[in-house]
Amino acid sequence: MAFVKNKYVRGKARIKAHLRYITHRRGMEGERMSRPLFGPDGPLSKLQIYNMIDATRPGVVFHKFVFNFHPVKEDTRKDLSLWEITKKTLEHIKTQFGDSVPFVATIHDDHTLLRHVHGFFIVQGKLPKEEFAKIRGLWKVASKEVRRQRRRLDGMHASQGYKKLLPLIEKYKRNHQQARGGRMRTIRMQPACQHCGYGSMSGMPAYFLTCPVCKQWLTQSRQEQQYLGRRLHR
């Protein structure tokens, strides 16, 4: 069961301080970190987020959240797509105009053995009562998405096609690590197969039209392809 904590604050200076904290909190050995930030549509820079905060009108409320996952039953191989879980969970909170709330988040996987997500979403004005009540039930939405991914990923790992491809995947990872910083052509990537979960840990080349494991057509959006490609090859 995913565990969700939520608090809210007012004041732009306070939420900027929280942003700096979740971005630069020290790692397991005390080193200063600089974690990548993301929103509903992909990566965000700190300057973009500062501009987003500065553009909010008086009365804005910033809801801070933390998503935690069970290390054995849920994030078993540290292979859950935490960006996808965060995005789909927060899509359930709507503004008074019926739009999804904007959010900013980052993944913490360096100061503890348990991966988790820190972030905040922005509510301009007052949320309708039914939407405010949903905040307390966000853990149910997150848990449902986690179970969906876990079933898909476990099925992928058990498939014979994945077991045959695994040595090739590991070889590609080793070659990429050795050549990182050198002259190596970056392969444009696309997200995992939505049918069987193949590619959830490393993505798959964008030129794949069908999944090599389940043979289903891959219909990811260009925006998602570009986002994952940047995350894998930065």
Residue pairs with C-beta under 8 A, 6 or more apart in sequence:
1 70
1 74
1 139
1 143
2 67
2 68
2 69
2 70
2 74
2 85
2 139
2 142
2 143
2 146
3 67
3 68
3 69
3 139
4 65
4 66
4 67
4 68
4 89
4 138
4 139
4 142
5 65
5 66
5 68
6 63
6 64
6 65
6 135
6 136
6 138
7 63
7 64
8 61
8 62
8 63
8 64
9 15
9 18
9 61
9 62
9 64
10 60
10 61
10 62
12 53
12 54
12 56
14 62
15 53
15 62
15 64
15 120
16 50
16 53
18 62
18 64
18 120
19 46
19 49
19 50
19 53
19 104
19 120
22 35
22 106
22 108
22 118
22 119
23 33
23 34
23 35
23 37
23 46
23 106
24 32
24 33
24 34
24 35
25 33
25 108
25 111
26 32
26 33
26 111
27 33
27 110
27 111
28 110
28 111
28 112
33 110
33 111
35 106
35 107
35 108
35 110
36 43
36 106
36 107
36 231
36 234
37 43
37 44
37 45
37 46
37 49
37 104
37 105
37 106
38 44
38 83
38 104
38 105
38 106
38 227
39 102
39 103
39 104
39 105
40 87
40 90
40 100
40 102
40 103
41 223
41 227
42 223
42 226
42 227
42 230
43 227
43 230
43 231
44 104
49 104
52 102
52 104
52 122
53 122
56 122
56 124
57 124
59 124
59 125
59 126
60 122
60 123
60 124
60 125
61 122
61 123
62 120
62 121
62 122
62 123
63 120
63 121
63 122
63 123
63 135
64 118
64 119
64 120
65 117
65 118
65 119
65 120
65 121
65 138
66 116
66 117
66 118
67 82
67 85
67 86
67 89
67 116
67 117
67 142
68 114
68 116
69 75
69 80
69 114
69 115
69 116
69 146
71 113
71 114
73 150
74 80
74 146
74 150
75 114
75 115
76 150
76 154
77 153
77 157
77 201
78 109
78 115
79 153
79 200
79 201
80 115
80 146
80 149
80 150
80 153
80 200
81 149
81 191
81 192
81 200
82 107
82 115
82 117
83 105
83 107
84 145
84 149
85 117
85 142
85 145
85 146
85 149
86 103
86 105
86 117
86 119
88 141
88 145
89 138
89 141
89 142
89 145
90 100
90 101
90 103
90 121
90 138
91 100
92 134
92 138
92 141
93 100
93 101
93 121
93 127
93 131
93 134
93 135
93 138
94 100
94 101
94 128
94 131
95 101
95 123
95 124
95 125
95 127
95 131
96 125
96 126
96 127
96 128
101 121
101 122
101 123
102 121
102 122
103 119
103 120
103 121
103 122
104 119
104 120
104 121
105 117
105 118
105 119
105 120
106 117
106 118
106 119
107 115
107 116
107 117
108 115
108 116
108 117
108 118
109 115
149 197
149 200
152 195
152 196
152 197
152 200
153 197
153 200
155 196
155 197
156 162
156 196
156 197
156 198
156 200
156 213
159 196
159 213
159 214
161 198
161 212
161 213
161 214
162 198
162 213
165 198
165 212
165 213
169 202
172 202
173 202
176 184
186 229
186 233
187 205
187 206
187 233
188 205
188 206
188 207
188 225
188 229
189 203
189 204
189 205
189 206
189 225
189 228
189 229
189 232
189 233
190 199
190 203
190 204
190 205
190 206
190 208
190 218
190 220
190 224
190 225
190 228
190 229
191 199
191 203
191 220
191 224
191 225
191 228
192 198
192 199
192 200
192 203
192 204
193 199
193 204
193 211
193 213
193 214
193 216
193 218
194 219
194 220
195 211
195 214
195 216
196 211
196 213
196 214
196 216
198 204
198 211
198 212
198 213
198 214
199 211
202 232
203 228
203 229
203 232
204 211
204 212
204 218
206 225
206 229
208 218
209 217
209 218
210 216
210 217
210 218
211 218
